[in-house]
Amino acid sequence: LTRLYGPLTALSNVRVDVMSALVSFDRVFEVLDLKPGIEEKPDAVAIPPGSGRLEFRDVHFRYPSADEVSLATLEDVVALDRTENAPVLRGVDFVVEPGQMVALVGPSGAGKSTTSMLVSRVYDVTEGAVRVGGVDVRDATLESLRDTIGVVTQDSHLFHETIAENLRYARPEATEEDMWEALRGAQVAELVRSLPEGLDTVVGERGYRFSGGEKQRIAIARLLLKHPSIVILDEATAHLDSESEAAVQRALTVALEGRTALVIAHRLSTVRDADQILVLDDGRIVERGKHSELVAAGGLYAELYRTQFAVGDSPALPYAEETEQ
Ligand code: ATP
């Protein structure tokens, strides 16, 4: 029994390590907008500059199991567990035309975050293709993919460096004027200007500690500096007070203007403004359309709308009142 349980216990620890390694990858990736370590094909092609078209073609995905994450020294342990992870996406197919905003909604675990991560190659599809500007992301040069895609998540990460250095990850050649412009767009210039050391203020644990909403706005300033034509946004704003949330919202409005956007939507105003809403359930798109059409259809969206979007959203909620009658 010990021979059996010993390795299994070791294995579960391995899984934890692999998972936390992936989590920290995600954090760095958020700054660079691409996962470090992904490889470019020798014959990679550049995505045409300014491309705003995003396509998912019959995308299937399951997370790599521990034995597929190459850990040579742990091979024997890992070999004990060959159970594959279940498919997470099963035939996801949609197009976001240049300049459109598409909202992804669905119950927890439906596959929204997974879908968003396939665009910037945090993971690659198991089957099917994700194309940006007509180019399969796996065939694109990393530089062109990094230039085209910008990511803003709910958990924005800033390095323990100066504000200027944090911003320059987005555009190394940015001038101070560029940075101030981006900070203004992101609704955080006044705050930075009020700090004695301005752009040279060191941020983080042992430096100036931004609040969650301020960090998010610095992340948005980074996005504005980078000028990506496609933005992937997870708009959860759960930890923000309403004043901070309003500022983040204004910053995001600036950031999304004129850009293609794929948004994991949590706000009523987003789903109502979306050119198209995709309703994911258990890895499949089960409904698609505009807010009013989907509410009228009375399916899963209508239910999500009643339970998620019409509850706790601060702006005027005429639809919420209607549904409560
Ligand atoms: P939420 O609204 O709760 O954030 P979501 O719709 O974004 O959910 P995903 O995070 O994409 O859903 O997760 C889809 C499925 O994939 C879930 O069943 C989840 O448990 C699984 N999953 C997520 N990350 C991993 C991982 N690293 N390894 C294995 N399975 C994972």
Residues whose N, C-alpha, C, O or C-beta is under 5 A from the ligand:
A	BS01	ATP	Y63 N85 V88 G106 P107 S108 G109 A110 G111 K112 S113 T114
